Amino acid sequence: MSDRLILLGDDGAQLNADVETHEQGLILHSRSGRDRNRDYGAALKMMLSRFDHAQIAYRIYLDSRPVQGIDVAERELSFDRALPIAARFREIVREMNKDGPSNGALRRLLIETPGTGPARLREVVEGRSNIVRLAASELRKVQPSHIHNAVQKLLGGGDAPNFAASRDYDALTGTGIPLAPKKVFGLALEEALGIEAHPRHFSAGWGQICFELLEEAGLWIVPKKEGVARAKPSQIEIKAELADLVPTDEERSWIEGNPKIASHLRRERHPGLAKKKRAHFIAEHGRLFCEDCKLDPAERYGPEAASACIEVHHHTTHVANMQPGHKTTMEDLKCLCANCHRVLHRKLALGLTAPL
């Protein structure tokens, strides 16, 4: 099964050339008309250069429709591989036109690459091996306006052809329309930096700048398996609560079922509040332990691990019920091991009363 390739020049610009995979290598489609494959010559020269650099062996056959009934071995083009690229290209053009009335027609070619697998061939030809991940400072140049423009382009029927459809997550608009997060961010990145964006320029997922900026711009990221059915109004209302929160997949399912827990999680994870509670607890009890199951992590895992095992939980006044201006006291908080904390969060998500 054939697949179109996207050819990028050394400057990152995409070439107007129709190249597709073939079971034997590649097909370079003919140049004709004012705009059809206008970069045919540049594309062929670039492929020859990249084959040389990657030490990929190749043969070239004329593959235009009138000769496709002839045995492929009789259609091989002869040229000197030791010549510079420009001279090699001229020989190939002369060879493809030697039996025809034209001297300069750029015809369809079959480029055979024996011994080179399709993945490696694609990487070399598309020039993607030269694409490096952008620095965080560059990614953060994407503003909400860039993301909004990207959303409008996709909603209007446009596409980000360098990016595949999303497999794991959807970026939901305010009306619940699912979009591929990397397509949205890729288009936004192109506008922000004036480049052609590619998947290798950035990562997507929880804790990544891509998702952080998409949610700050008002999109709602949900696991793909949840689908549009999860796009309820309550989700849209709590997007702002998640701007500085990176929940686990399970916590996101809780949030989608009960938006109050978004505020609860965000407040609990305030680093200053948790640090202050742990210090207060140690001053009172001399060590950290779980107030529910009495687990003493210092005994089991050593004193260095105690702080990592004990988490802080709001238990007297749930964050969702706090009035404006509420000031959290140390009595509002509870030190729990991760297991007990998880159980109480599940009860909160299910609307059950957590024991004090």
Buried (B, 14 or more C-beta within 10 A) or exposed (E): EEEEBBBBBEEEEBBBBBBEBBEBBBBBBBBEEEEEBBBBBBBBBBBBBBBEEBEBEBBBBBBBEEBEEEEBEEBBBEBEEEEEBEEBBBBBBBBBBEEEEEEEBBBBBBBBBEEBEBEBBBBBBBBBEEBEEBEEEBBEBBBBEBBBBBBEBBEEEEEBEBBEEBEEBBBBBEEBBBBBBBBBBBBBBBBBBEBBBBBBBBBBEBEBBBBBBBBBBBBBBBBEEBEEEBBEEBBBEBBEBBEEBBBEEEBBBBBBBBBBBBBBBBBBBEEEBBEBBBEBBBEEEEEBBBBBEEBBBBEEEEEEEBBEBBBBBBBEBBBBEBEEEEEBEBEBBBBBBBEBBBBBBBEBBEEEEBEE
